[in-house]
Amino acid sequence: MAPLLSLTLPLLVRGMSIDAERAITADAELSTICHAALTALAGRAPDAFRAAVAAFSPETRGRMETALREAAAKKQQAAAALNPAAAAAAKPKIALKMDFGNFGK
């Protein structure tokens, strides 16, 4: 499985768009498909996936990490937009004051 992943994963990573290239590559559907395939392969064969990613060049690995982070951030933003009550619940309910000027008086 590792030889197959070593061929497939770089192609999937190249198909994933990142925000820095958004003006050049505007194919969001291809990026979504590549992201889904990459995460499915990672879940199906984690050891072979790790071995294949370890052989990536630093540029390919960086591109993959950036694309995955951006996709996760977009997913969180979409979830927060759909459920603003959950986002408000995540904020602290009390505010702590850092003014200790009256301490000891």
C-alpha positions in Angstrom: 0.0 0.0 0.0 2.9 2.4 0.7 4.1 2.4 -2.9 0.6 3.3 -4.1 0.3 6.1 -1.5 3.7 7.5 -2.5 2.3 8.0 -6.0 -1.2 9.0 -5.1 -0.7 11.4 -2.2 1.5 14.0 -4.0 -1.1 14.2 -6.7 -3.9 14.8 -4.2 -1.8 17.4 -2.4 -1.2 19.2 -5.7 -4.9 19.3 -6.3 -5.6 20.9 -3.0 -5.8 24.7 -3.3 -4.4 27.0 -0.6 -5.3 30.6 0.0 -2.0 31.9 -1.3 -2.8 30.5 -4.8 -6.5 31.3 -4.8 -6.1 33.7 -7.7 -4.4 31.0 -9.8 -6.4 27.9 -8.8 -10.1 28.7 -8.2 -11.3 25.1 -8.4 -12.8 24.6 -4.9 -14.6 21.4 -5.9 -11.4 19.6 -6.9 -9.7 20.8 -3.7 -12.6 19.5 -1.6 -12.4 16.1 -3.4 -8.7 15.9 -2.8 -9.0 16.8 0.8 -11.7 14.1 1.4 -9.6 11.5 -0.4 -6.5 12.4 1.5 -8.2 12.2 4.9 -9.9 8.9 3.9 -6.6 7.3 2.9 -5.0 8.6 6.1 -7.7 6.9 8.2 -7.7 3.7 6.2 -4.0 3.0 6.2 -2.3 5.3 8.9 1.1 3.5 9.0 1.5 3.5 5.2 0.2 7.1 5.1 2.9 8.2 7.6 5.6 6.4 5.7 4.5 8.0 2.4 4.4 11.5 4.0 7.8 11.0 5.6 9.2 10.7 2.1 7.6 14.0 0.9 9.8 17.0 0.0 9.5 19.9 2.5 7.5 21.9 -0.1 4.9 19.1 -0.6 4.6 18.5 3.1 4.2 22.2 3.8 1.6 22.6 1.1 -0.3 19.6 2.5 -0.2 21.0 6.1 -1.3 24.4 4.9 -4.2 23.1 2.9 -5.4 20.9 5.8 -5.1 23.7 8.3 -7.1 26.1 6.0 -9.8 23.5 5.4 -10.1 22.9 9.1 -10.4 26.6 9.8 -13.0 27.0 7.2 -15.0 24.1 8.6 -14.9 25.7 12.1 -15.9 29.1 10.7 -18.9 27.5 8.9 -19.9 25.7 12.1 -19.7 28.9 14.1 -21.7 30.7 11.5 -24.5 28.1 11.7 -24.5 28.0 15.5 -23.6 31.4 17.0 -24.9 30.3 20.4 -22.2 27.6 20.6 -19.5 30.2 19.8 -20.9 32.6 22.4 -20.9 29.7 25.0 -17.2 29.1 24.3 -16.4 32.7 25.6 -15.7 33.1 29.3 -18.7 34.2 31.3 -16.7 36.3 33.8 -14.0 38.9 33.2 -11.0 38.9 35.4 -9.5 42.2 36.4 -5.8 42.7 36.6 -5.9 45.9 38.7 -4.3 45.1 42.1 -3.8 48.7 43.1 -6.2 48.4 46.1 -4.6 45.1 47.3 -3.6 45.2 50.9 -5.5 48.5 51.8 
